[in-house]
Amino acid sequence: MHFPDRDAIIVGDALVTHDPYTGHTGPRVVPAAATANVPQARASLVALREVSAATVLPGHGDVWTSGLDDAVTLALRAG
């Protein structure tokens, strides 16, 4: 859900900032143990780049305030 008037987006589990399986923090794709289709999850992240938002509210972990594009880049790198 995108809230342009608040420069924020709720991405749910499209990316997380806390991996409950490993304890790692920072933007990342939900682990394969909890994702039925990892390639589709990664494709969904790429699609999010069409949206601009400074604040990202993930499904798990802390709010990310360094922008959606940065979060997507880091999540794709981290896996």
Secondary structure, DSSP 8 states (H G I E B T S, - for coil): -EEGGGTEEEEETTSEEE-TTT--EEEE---GGG-S-HHHHHHHHHHHTTS--SEEEESSS--B-S-HHHHHHHHHHH-
